[in-house]
Amino acid sequence: MLTQYSEQYPRAGDVAVLCEGDLIGYEASTLRRWADAIVGTSPLVDVWPCGTASGMLGLSDAVGRSRPIVAIEDRDYREPQEAADDCSRVKADRRSRGVRVAGWRCWSLNEIENYFLDAAILTEVMSEGFACSAADVEQALSEVIPSLAVCESVQYALYQVRRRWEASDTAHHLPDNVSCRPTWDATSCELQHPSLDAVRNQLCSNMRRWQERFGPRDQQQTDSVVSSCLDVFDARSAEWSRVDAGSAVWRRDWSGKEILKHLRLVLSARHAWWEPDARQRIRVQWTDMNRGERARKDREIESALRPLLVRALLGRLKSGPEDAVRREWTEIESVLRNAGATAP
C-alpha cells in the first residue's frame, strides 16, 4: 500500500465496512451499533452506506486502497450459492485492481430488514410501537403474508430478467411498474389482494412494450426474455401462493422492506399511532391521503420504529440462541478482526 493512500483516508477507522442503503437506513444503523457494541475498537470500524450494490463497487475503488474493506451486499432474490459465487467473482476482480478486500459477502437472508422478521423481535417491537397485543401482530401478519405473494413473485421474476441482461445497454428499460402490491380498504379495514390474472396481464403487456423498443433483428432474443420472465413468474406465484405466516420462506426469501411496510400499514390503521400534536393515539386513515402524504407518514412511523428494531436485533445477537443468524454475525466479526490485524 502506498503511503499517500493511507494519509488521505477521511475517517479514523482501521477497517471500512461497505453496505447498501443510506446514512440513516437499517444497514448503517445496525452495523454501526453492532460494531461499537461487539467489535469495539479492535479494530475500529467505519461504516460506509453506498446506496446500491453498484455503488459499493465505486466506493470500494475510492477507499479500498487506503484501508482493508469488508463489503456486505443484499442477497436479493438470488439463491445462496449463486450469491456467494457472485461475491467471490467481485472479490477477485476488486483485488486484481489493487483494492484491499478482506471480505466480500452477502447477507444469508434476502436483505438486512429480514433479520427484524425474527418472531420474537417482530412481536416485541410492533406490540410496543402500536400498543397492541402479540395476537394482534400475529393476526396482521397472517393477512400481510398472503397478500404479498403475487408482488413478491413479480419482483423475483423481474430480478431474474435484469440479472440476465445486466451487462447490456437494455437493462434499464426493463419495466417495473406493475400494480402488484396489496391495497388498504378503509371500509373493511383489510388488505385487498391483487388479482393474479390482472397482474400477469400487466406484466405481459409491459414486457411487450419493452420488446417494442427493439427492432426485428432482436425479436428472437427478446421473445426468449419475455417468455422466460412469464415462466418464472408463473412458477413462483404457484409456489408462493401457498406461503402463509407459519412458513419460513417469507422471513428468508421475500423482501423484508415490503413485509415491514405493509405490517405498519395494517397495524397503524387498525390499532392507531401516537400523534404528538393531538397527544393521543389516532388510527391512520391511509385512504384519505395522496401518494406523497402516505409516503411521508410511513417514513415517520418507520423512523420511530427503526431504533426499536435495531435494539431488539442487537439484543438477540448478544444473548439469543446460538443459531445460524448468530453464527453469521460472528463470522463477520471474525473477518473484521482479521482485517484489523493488517490495517495500517
The 8 nearest C-alpha neighbors of each residue, nearest first, counted from 0:
[[1, 2, 64, 65, 4, 5, 3, 97],
 [2, 0, 3, 4, 5, 65, 64, 6],
 [1, 3, 5, 4, 6, 0, 65, 7],
 [2, 4, 6, 5, 1, 7, 65, 0],
 [5, 3, 65, 7, 2, 6, 1, 64],
 [4, 6, 65, 2, 3, 7, 8, 66],
 [5, 7, 3, 4, 8, 2, 65, 9],
 [6, 8, 4, 5, 9, 3, 65, 2],
 [7, 9, 5, 6, 10, 65, 4, 62],
 [10, 8, 7, 11, 6, 62, 12, 5],
 [11, 9, 8, 12, 45, 13, 7, 15],
 [10, 12, 13, 9, 45, 43, 8, 44],
 [13, 11, 43, 44, 45, 14, 10, 15],
 [12, 14, 43, 342, 42, 339, 44, 66],
 [15, 13, 44, 67, 12, 66, 68, 339],
 [16, 14, 68, 45, 46, 44, 69, 17],
 [15, 17, 46, 69, 68, 70, 47, 45],
 [18, 16, 70, 47, 48, 46, 69, 71],
 [19, 17, 48, 71, 49, 70, 72, 47],
 [18, 20, 50, 51, 49, 48, 52, 72],
 [21, 19, 50, 48, 24, 49, 26, 51],
 [22, 20, 24, 48, 50, 23, 49, 19],
 [21, 23, 24, 48, 27, 20, 28, 47],
 [24, 22, 21, 28, 27, 25, 20, 26],
 [25, 23, 21, 26, 20, 27, 22, 28],
 [24, 26, 28, 27, 29, 23, 111, 112],
 [27, 25, 29, 28, 24, 30, 111, 20],
 [26, 28, 30, 29, 25, 24, 31, 48],
 [29, 27, 25, 31, 26, 30, 24, 23],
 [28, 30, 26, 32, 31, 27, 309, 25],
 [29, 31, 33, 27, 32, 28, 34, 26],
 [32, 30, 34, 28, 33, 29, 27, 35],
 [31, 33, 35, 29, 34, 30, 36, 28],
 [32, 34, 30, 36, 35, 31, 37, 29],
 [35, 33, 38, 31, 37, 32, 36, 30],
 [34, 36, 39, 32, 33, 37, 38, 31],
 [35, 37, 33, 34, 39, 32, 38, 313],
 [38, 36, 34, 39, 33, 35, 332, 317],
 [37, 39, 34, 35, 36, 41, 40, 332],
 [40, 38, 35, 37, 41, 36, 34, 43],
 [39, 41, 43, 42, 38, 44, 35, 34],
 [42, 40, 43, 39, 38, 336, 339, 44],
 [41, 43, 40, 339, 13, 336, 44, 14],
 [42, 44, 40, 12, 13, 41, 39, 14],
 [45, 43, 14, 12, 15, 13, 42, 46],
 [44, 46, 15, 12, 16, 14, 47, 43],
 [47, 45, 16, 15, 17, 31, 27, 48],
 [46, 48, 17, 16, 49, 18, 45, 15],
 [49, 47, 18, 21, 19, 20, 17, 50],
 [50, 48, 19, 54, 55, 51, 18, 47],
 [51, 49, 20, 19, 21, 48, 54, 52],
 [52, 50, 54, 19, 53, 49, 20, 55],
 [51, 53, 55, 54, 19, 72, 56, 50],
 [54, 52, 55, 56, 51, 57, 50, 49],
 [55, 53, 51, 49, 52, 57, 56, 50],
 [54, 56, 52, 58, 53, 49, 57, 59],
 [57, 55, 59, 53, 54, 58, 60, 52],
 [58, 56, 60, 54, 59, 55, 61, 53],
 [59, 57, 61, 55, 60, 56, 62, 54],
 [58, 60, 63, 56, 57, 61, 62, 55],
 [59, 61, 58, 57, 63, 62, 98, 56],
 [60, 62, 58, 59, 63, 57, 64, 65],
 [63, 61, 59, 64, 65, 60, 58, 66],
 [64, 62, 98, 59, 99, 66, 65, 60],
 [63, 65, 98, 62, 99, 66, 4, 97],
 [64, 66, 5, 4, 63, 62, 8, 67],
 [67, 65, 63, 64, 14, 68, 342, 13],
 [68, 66, 99, 14, 100, 101, 63, 338],
 [67, 69, 15, 100, 101, 16, 14, 63],
 [68, 70, 102, 16, 101, 103, 17, 100],
 [71, 69, 17, 103, 16, 18, 102, 104],
 [72, 70, 105, 104, 18, 103, 17, 106],
 [73, 71, 105, 18, 74, 52, 104, 106],
 [72, 74, 110, 75, 105, 106, 109, 71],
 [73, 75, 109, 105, 106, 77, 110, 82],
 [74, 76, 109, 73, 77, 110, 254, 252],
 [75, 77, 155, 74, 109, 78, 252, 158],
 [78, 76, 75, 82, 74, 81, 79, 109],
 [77, 79, 81, 80, 82, 76, 74, 83],
 [80, 78, 82, 81, 83, 77, 107, 74],
 [81, 79, 83, 82, 78, 84, 77, 85],
 [80, 82, 78, 84, 79, 83, 77, 85],
 [81, 83, 85, 79, 80, 84, 77, 78],
 [82, 84, 80, 86, 85, 81, 79, 87],
 [85, 83, 87, 81, 86, 82, 80, 88],
 [86, 84, 82, 88, 83, 87, 81, 89],
 [85, 87, 89, 83, 88, 84, 104, 103],
 [86, 88, 90, 84, 85, 89, 83, 91],
 [89, 87, 91, 85, 86, 90, 92, 84],
 [88, 90, 92, 86, 91, 87, 93, 85],
 [89, 91, 87, 93, 88, 92, 103, 86],
 [92, 90, 94, 88, 89, 93, 95, 87],
 [91, 93, 89, 95, 94, 90, 88, 96],
 [94, 92, 96, 90, 98, 95, 91, 89],
 [93, 95, 98, 97, 91, 96, 92, 90],
 [94, 96, 92, 93, 97, 91, 98, 90],
 [97, 95, 93, 94, 98, 92, 60, 91],
 [96, 98, 94, 95, 99, 64, 93, 63],
 [97, 99, 63, 94, 64, 93, 96, 100],
 [100, 98, 67, 63, 64, 68, 94, 101],
 [101, 99, 68, 102, 67, 98, 94, 69],
 [102, 100, 69, 68, 338, 67, 99, 334],
 [101, 103, 69, 100, 70, 104, 334, 68],
 [104, 102, 70, 90, 86, 69, 71, 100],
 [103, 105, 71, 86, 70, 72, 102, 83],
 [106, 104, 72, 71, 74, 73, 107, 82],
 [105, 107, 108, 73, 74, 110, 72, 71],
 [106, 108, 105, 74, 109, 79, 327, 251],
 [109, 107, 251, 106, 110, 113, 252, 74],
 [108, 110, 75, 74, 252, 251, 73, 253],
 [111, 109, 73, 112, 108, 113, 74, 75],
 [110, 112, 113, 114, 26, 25, 73, 106],
 [113, 111, 255, 114, 110, 115, 256, 25],
 [112, 114, 255, 116, 115, 111, 110, 250],
 [113, 115, 112, 116, 111, 117, 108, 312],
 [114, 116, 113, 117, 112, 120, 121, 308],
 [117, 115, 113, 114, 121, 250, 118, 120],
 [116, 118, 120, 115, 119, 121, 114, 250],
 [119, 117, 121, 120, 116, 122, 115, 123],
 [118, 120, 122, 121, 117, 123, 116, 124],
 [121, 119, 123, 117, 118, 122, 311, 115],
 [120, 122, 118, 124, 116, 123, 119, 125],
 [121, 123, 119, 125, 120, 133, 124, 126],
 [124, 122, 120, 126, 121, 125, 119, 127],
 [125, 123, 127, 121, 126, 122, 128, 120],
 [124, 126, 128, 127, 122, 123, 129, 121],
 [127, 125, 131, 123, 130, 124, 132, 129],
 [128, 126, 130, 124, 125, 129, 123, 131],
 [129, 127, 125, 126, 130, 124, 304, 272],
 [128, 130, 131, 126, 127, 125, 272, 270],
 [131, 129, 127, 126, 128, 132, 270, 125],
 [132, 130, 126, 129, 135, 270, 133, 127],
 [131, 133, 135, 134, 126, 136, 130, 122],
 [134, 132, 136, 135, 122, 126, 137, 131],
 [133, 135, 137, 132, 136, 138, 131, 139],
 [134, 136, 138, 132, 133, 137, 131, 139],
 [137, 135, 139, 133, 138, 134, 140, 122],
 [136, 138, 134, 140, 139, 135, 141, 133],
 [137, 139, 135, 141, 136, 140, 134, 142],
 [138, 140, 136, 142, 141, 137, 143, 135],
 [141, 139, 143, 137, 142, 138, 144, 244],
 [140, 142, 244, 138, 139, 143, 144, 137],
 [143, 141, 140, 139, 144, 145, 146, 138],
 [144, 142, 140, 146, 145, 141, 139, 147],
 [143, 145, 146, 147, 142, 141, 140, 244],
 [146, 144, 147, 148, 143, 243, 142, 242],
 [145, 147, 192, 143, 144, 148, 181, 142],
 [148, 146, 150, 144, 145, 149, 151, 143],
 [149, 147, 151, 145, 150, 239, 240, 146],
 [150, 148, 152, 151, 147, 236, 153, 179],
 [151, 149, 179, 153, 147, 180, 152, 148],
 [150, 152, 154, 148, 153, 149, 155, 147],
 [151, 153, 149, 155, 236, 150, 235, 154],
 [154, 152, 150, 156, 151, 155, 232, 157],
 [153, 155, 151, 157, 152, 156, 158, 150],
 [154, 156, 152, 158, 153, 157, 76, 151],
 [157, 155, 153, 232, 159, 158, 154, 231],
 [158, 156, 160, 154, 159, 155, 161, 153],
 [157, 159, 155, 161, 156, 160, 154, 162],
 [158, 160, 162, 156, 157, 161, 163, 155],
 [161, 159, 163, 157, 162, 158, 228, 164],
 [162, 160, 164, 158, 163, 165, 159, 170],
 [163, 161, 165, 159, 160, 164, 158, 166],
 [162, 164, 160, 161, 165, 159, 166, 158],
 [163, 165, 161, 162, 167, 170, 166, 160],
 [166, 164, 162, 161, 170, 167, 163, 168],
 [165, 167, 164, 168, 170, 163, 162, 169],
 [168, 166, 169, 164, 165, 170, 171, 163],
 [167, 169, 170, 166, 171, 165, 164, 172],
 [168, 170, 167, 172, 171, 164, 173, 165],
 [169, 171, 172, 165, 164, 168, 173, 161],
 [170, 172, 173, 169, 168, 174, 161, 165],
 [173, 171, 170, 169, 174, 209, 168, 212],
 [172, 174, 171, 170, 209, 175, 161, 169],
 [175, 173, 176, 172, 205, 206, 209, 177],
 [174, 176, 177, 173, 157, 154, 205, 202],
 [177, 175, 174, 178, 205, 202, 179, 201],
 [176, 178, 179, 175, 201, 202, 198, 205],
 [179, 177, 180, 176, 198, 201, 193, 150],
 [178, 180, 150, 177, 193, 198, 149, 181],
 [181, 179, 150, 178, 182, 193, 147, 192],
 [180, 182, 192, 191, 193, 146, 190, 147],
 [183, 181, 191, 190, 180, 184, 192, 193],
 [182, 184, 190, 189, 191, 185, 181, 188],
 [185, 183, 188, 189, 186, 187, 190, 182],
 [184, 186, 188, 187, 183, 286, 189, 284],
 [187, 185, 188, 184, 189, 183, 286, 190],
 [186, 188, 189, 185, 184, 190, 183, 191],
 [189, 187, 185, 184, 186, 269, 183, 190],
 [190, 188, 187, 184, 183, 191, 185, 265],
 [189, 191, 183, 182, 181, 184, 192, 146],
 [190, 192, 182, 181, 183, 189, 193, 184],
 [193, 191, 181, 146, 190, 194, 182, 180],
 [194, 192, 181, 179, 195, 180, 191, 198],
 [193, 195, 197, 196, 198, 192, 179, 149],
 [194, 196, 198, 197, 199, 193, 149, 236],
 [195, 197, 199, 198, 194, 200, 201, 193],
 [198, 196, 200, 194, 199, 195, 201, 193],
 [199, 197, 201, 195, 200, 196, 179, 194],
 [198, 200, 202, 196, 201, 197, 203, 195],
 [199, 201, 203, 197, 198, 202, 204, 196],
 [202, 200, 204, 198, 199, 203, 177, 205],
 [201, 203, 199, 205, 200, 204, 206, 177],
 [202, 204, 200, 206, 201, 205, 199, 207],
 [205, 203, 201, 207, 206, 202, 200, 208],
 [206, 204, 208, 202, 207, 203, 201, 209],
 [205, 207, 209, 203, 208, 204, 225, 210],
 [206, 208, 210, 204, 209, 205, 203, 211],
 [209, 207, 205, 211, 210, 206, 204, 212],
 [208, 210, 206, 207, 211, 212, 205, 173],
 [209, 211, 207, 208, 212, 213, 221, 206],
 [212, 210, 208, 213, 209, 207, 214, 206],
 [213, 211, 210, 209, 214, 208, 172, 207],
 [214, 212, 211, 210, 217, 215, 218, 216],
 [213, 215, 216, 217, 218, 212, 211, 210],
 [216, 214, 218, 217, 213, 219, 211, 221],
 [215, 217, 214, 218, 219, 213, 220, 221],
 [218, 216, 215, 220, 219, 214, 221, 213],
 [219, 217, 215, 221, 220, 216, 222, 214],
 [218, 220, 222, 221, 217, 223, 216, 215],
 [221, 219, 223, 222, 217, 218, 224, 216],
 [220, 222, 224, 223, 218, 219, 210, 217],
 [223, 221, 219, 225, 220, 224, 218, 226],
 [222, 224, 220, 226, 221, 225, 227, 219],
 [225, 223, 221, 227, 226, 222, 228, 220],
 [226, 224, 228, 222, 227, 223, 206, 221],
 [227, 225, 223, 229, 224, 228, 230, 222],
 [226, 228, 224, 230, 225, 229, 223, 231],
 [229, 227, 225, 231, 230, 226, 156, 224],
 [228, 230, 232, 226, 231, 227, 233, 225],
 [231, 229, 227, 233, 232, 228, 226, 234],
 [230, 232, 234, 228, 229, 233, 156, 235],
 [231, 233, 229, 156, 235, 230, 234, 152],
 [234, 232, 230, 236, 231, 235, 229, 237],
 [233, 235, 231, 237, 232, 236, 230, 238],
 [236, 234, 238, 232, 237, 152, 233, 239],
 [235, 237, 239, 152, 233, 238, 234, 240],
 [238, 236, 234, 235, 240, 239, 233, 241],
 [239, 237, 235, 236, 240, 241, 234, 242],
 [238, 240, 242, 236, 241, 148, 237, 235],
 [239, 241, 237, 242, 238, 148, 236, 145],
 [240, 242, 239, 238, 243, 237, 145, 148],
 [243, 241, 239, 240, 246, 145, 244, 248],
 [244, 242, 245, 246, 145, 144, 241, 141],
 [243, 245, 141, 246, 144, 140, 242, 145],
 [244, 246, 243, 247, 242, 141, 248, 249],
 [247, 245, 248, 244, 243, 242, 249, 250],
 [246, 248, 250, 249, 251, 245, 244, 252],
 [249, 247, 251, 246, 250, 252, 253, 242],
 [250, 248, 253, 251, 252, 247, 246, 144],
 [249, 251, 247, 248, 113, 116, 252, 253],
 [250, 252, 108, 248, 249, 109, 253, 247],
 [253, 251, 109, 249, 248, 250, 108, 76],
 [254, 252, 249, 255, 251, 109, 151, 250],
 [253, 255, 256, 257, 109, 258, 252, 110],
 [254, 256, 113, 112, 258, 257, 259, 253],
 [257, 255, 254, 259, 258, 112, 260, 113],
 [256, 258, 260, 254, 255, 259, 261, 147],
 [257, 259, 255, 261, 260, 256, 262, 254],
 [258, 260, 262, 256, 257, 261, 255, 263],
 [261, 259, 257, 263, 258, 262, 256, 264],
 [262, 260, 264, 263, 258, 259, 257, 265],
 [261, 263, 259, 265, 264, 260, 258, 266],
 [264, 262, 260, 261, 266, 265, 267, 259],
 [263, 265, 261, 262, 267, 266, 268, 260],
 [266, 264, 262, 268, 263, 267, 269, 261],
 [265, 267, 269, 263, 270, 268, 264, 262],
 [268, 266, 271, 270, 272, 264, 269, 283],
 [269, 267, 283, 282, 265, 266, 271, 270],
 [268, 270, 266, 267, 271, 265, 282, 188],
 [271, 269, 266, 267, 268, 129, 282, 131],
 [282, 272, 270, 267, 281, 280, 268, 269],
 [273, 271, 280, 281, 267, 129, 282, 274],
 [272, 274, 280, 279, 275, 281, 271, 278],
 [273, 275, 277, 276, 279, 278, 280, 272],
 [276, 274, 278, 277, 273, 279, 280, 272],
 [277, 275, 278, 274, 279, 273, 280, 281],
 [276, 278, 279, 274, 275, 280, 273, 281],
 [279, 277, 275, 276, 274, 280, 273, 281],
 [278, 280, 277, 273, 274, 281, 275, 276],
 [279, 281, 273, 272, 271, 274, 282, 278],
 [282, 280, 271, 272, 283, 273, 279, 274],
 [271, 281, 283, 268, 267, 272, 270, 284],
 [282, 284, 268, 267, 285, 271, 281, 272],
 [285, 283, 286, 287, 282, 268, 288, 185],
 [284, 286, 287, 288, 283, 293, 268, 183],
 [285, 287, 288, 284, 185, 183, 184, 289],
 [288, 286, 285, 284, 289, 293, 283, 185],
 [289, 287, 286, 292, 285, 293, 290, 284],
 [288, 290, 292, 291, 293, 287, 286, 285],
 [289, 291, 293, 292, 294, 288, 295, 285],
 [292, 290, 294, 293, 289, 295, 288, 296],
 [291, 293, 295, 289, 294, 288, 290, 296],
 [292, 294, 290, 296, 291, 295, 288, 297],
 [293, 295, 291, 297, 292, 296, 298, 290],
 [296, 294, 298, 292, 297, 293, 291, 299],
 [297, 295, 299, 293, 298, 294, 292, 300],
 [296, 298, 300, 294, 299, 295, 301, 293],
 [299, 297, 301, 295, 296, 300, 302, 294],
 [298, 300, 296, 302, 297, 301, 295, 303],
 [301, 299, 297, 303, 302, 298, 304, 296],
 [300, 302, 298, 304, 303, 299, 305, 297],
 [303, 301, 299, 305, 300, 304, 298, 306],
 [302, 304, 300, 301, 305, 299, 306, 307],
 [303, 305, 301, 307, 302, 306, 308, 300],
 [304, 306, 308, 302, 307, 303, 301, 309],
 [307, 305, 309, 308, 304, 310, 303, 302],
 [308, 306, 310, 304, 305, 309, 311, 124],
 [307, 309, 311, 305, 306, 310, 312, 124],
 [308, 310, 306, 312, 311, 307, 29, 313],
 [311, 309, 307, 313, 308, 312, 306, 314],
 [310, 312, 314, 308, 309, 313, 120, 307],
 [313, 311, 315, 309, 314, 310, 308, 316],
 [314, 312, 316, 310, 315, 311, 309, 317],
 [315, 313, 311, 317, 312, 316, 318, 310],
 [314, 316, 319, 312, 313, 318, 317, 311],
 [317, 315, 313, 314, 325, 319, 318, 312],
 [318, 316, 314, 315, 319, 313, 37, 325],
 [317, 319, 315, 316, 314, 320, 321, 313],
 [320, 318, 315, 316, 317, 321, 314, 325],
 [321, 319, 322, 318, 325, 315, 316, 324],
 [322, 320, 325, 319, 326, 323, 324, 318],
 [321, 323, 324, 325, 320, 326, 319, 327],
 [324, 322, 326, 325, 327, 321, 328, 320],
 [325, 323, 327, 326, 322, 328, 316, 321],
 [324, 326, 328, 327, 322, 323, 316, 321],
 [327, 325, 329, 323, 324, 328, 330, 322],
 [326, 328, 324, 330, 325, 329, 323, 331],
 [327, 329, 331, 325, 330, 326, 332, 324],
 [328, 330, 326, 332, 331, 327, 325, 333],
 [331, 329, 333, 327, 328, 332, 326, 334],
 [332, 330, 328, 334, 333, 329, 335, 327],
 [333, 331, 329, 335, 330, 334, 336, 328],
 [332, 334, 330, 336, 331, 335, 337, 329],
 [335, 333, 331, 337, 332, 336, 338, 330],
 [336, 334, 338, 332, 333, 337, 339, 331],
 [335, 337, 339, 333, 338, 334, 42, 332],
 [338, 336, 334, 340, 339, 335, 333, 341],
 [339, 337, 335, 340, 336, 341, 101, 334],
 [340, 338, 42, 342, 336, 341, 337, 13],
 [339, 341, 337, 338, 342, 336, 42, 343],
 [340, 342, 339, 338, 343, 337, 67, 13],
 [341, 343, 339, 13, 340, 66, 67, 338],
 [342, 341, 13, 66, 5, 65, 339, 340]]
